[in-house]
Amino acid sequence: MNDKSGKPRVPRLSATRAVSRKLALQGLYRWQLNRCPWQDLMRDFDAAEDAPKADRDFFQSLVRAISEDEATLDGLL
């Protein structure tokens, strides 16, 4: 389905998850530079300008899983 400009319409869930991934990437970059509990990234998420456009639960699942499984992920890389 297309919008009025003729561009394909992105489903809402996909758009909110894309914003969540962008914010998670930014937060995890900050986390790599200055280690902190993943809960601090949630506070930063809540203050982010794009937070209302994002899926908070998806963001949390990304940053929590990555921060808690850092050693395993580093080993895979």
Residue, then its C-alpha position, 0 to 999 in steps of 0.5 A: m500500500n502506498d501513501k499520498s506521495g506514492k511511497p510505500r507505507v511502512p507498517r507502524l510496528s516496523a517504524t517504531r522498531a526502527v527508531s528503537r534500533k537507532l536509539a539502542l545503537q546510540g545508547l550502546y555506543r555510549w555504553q561502550l565508551n562509558r560503562c554503566p548499568w543497562q538501566d541507565l540507558m533506559r533513563d537516557f532513552d526516556a529523555a531522548e527526543d525520539a522516544p515517543k516514536a519508539d518501542r520502549d520494550f523492544f529497546q529495553s530487550l536489545v540493550r539488556a540482552i547485549s549488555e548482559d551477554e557482552a562476553t558471549l557476543d565478544g567471543l562470537l565476534 
